[in-house]
């Protein structure tokens, strides 16, 4: 009976690490957007749609509830963000991935919908979606971990209408508990590689699939991979204020004590026989002291 109870206890301990991961899956929400067909661009972007689909598939495997949006208009993006806000509960994880055109204005980064009409810089703030504003809304709903992966540092057809250079993206002032990654350095732009997937997403997917990595390490390894593969022509930017550990793979956690099954009882060997008792030899008889004989003193001589 004692062995059976020990086995049941060990089984409970062995499945205990699985339970938090299963519960955590319901508290992970992601909005993944790929915008490729901008009428003002010379041709559709090749990478955003494929990248968004692959990122969404990976996040689903990692326990996220995912909504995917492709070629979203301003109204479509607004409604998608509102749906994301509605899912968030205190302590949950919220992630946004955006691939498309991004524009910097007033030291903020804006995600651009496909129907944006941008001719002047104020139009950016009117039609675009501020990353800082989105993260602030997510934070106000009580999300514990907020992650933004932005692949939008591209040369775009809008900036040349009101400035003589491509300004890239601006640093983000995000609330605590936030991890942000841009596909390129601040205020820099990159060109698509002409393939089906961006270098940034290729490296990101590779590192997300590595188990037992905290999110910050996942993104740091992604940055190293992109930098090496591009020979330092593309260096992603990362900002983190995470206050708790988070891993993309459910159940991944720092090494700790592991439960082991009980060992079968081992029969104890019989006690060894005691050595025969040996009585110590009796002490030798005590010698009797003989009284000392004192000779009488010599008598004085007689005259």
ZIWO-V327634 format. One line per field, one symbol per residue. phi: phi as a letter, one per 40 degrees, with the letter a starting at -180 (. if undefined). psi: psi as a letter, one per 30 degrees, with the letter a starting at -180 (. if undefined). burial: + if it has 16 or more other C-alpha atoms within 10 Angstrom, else -. A space follows every 50 residues. Layout:
# ZIWO-V327634
phi->???
psi->???
burial->???
This chain:
# ZIWO-V327634
phi->.ccccccccccccccdccccccccdcbbbbbbbbbbccdcccaccccdcc ccccccccccccgccbbbbbfccdccccccccccdcccbdgcbbbbbbbi cbbcaffbbbcbccbcbbbbcdccccccbccccccccccccgdcbbbbbb bbcbcbcccccbacaccgbbcbcbcdgbbbbbcacdfbbbbccgccbcdd cdcccdcccccgbcdccdccccdcccccccfgcbbcbbbbbcbacabccd gcaddacbcbcccccbcccccccccccbcccccccccccccccccccccc ccc
psi->eeeeeeeeeeeeeffefeeeeeefefgkkkkkkjjeijfflelkkfeeee eeeeeeeeeefggkjkkkkkhkleeeeeeeeeeeeffklkflkkkkkkkb kkkkkhglkkkklfgkijfleffefefljkeeeeeeeeeffgkekkkkjj igilklgeeffflgljfbllkkjlllgkjkklfllkglllkkgfafklee eeeeeeeefklhkleeeeeeeeeeeeeeeghgfjjlkkkkhkglkkkejk fklkkakkkkkkkkkkkkkkkkkklkkjkkkkkkkkkkkkkkjjkllkkl kk.
burial->------+--+------+---+--++-++++++++++++------++++++ ++++++-+++-+++++++++++++--+--++--++-+++--+++++++++ +++++--+++++++++++--+--++-++++++-++-+++-++++++++++ +++++++++------++++++++++-++++++++++-+++-+----++++ +++++-+++--+++++-++++++-+++------+++++++-+---+++++ ++------------------------------------------------ ---
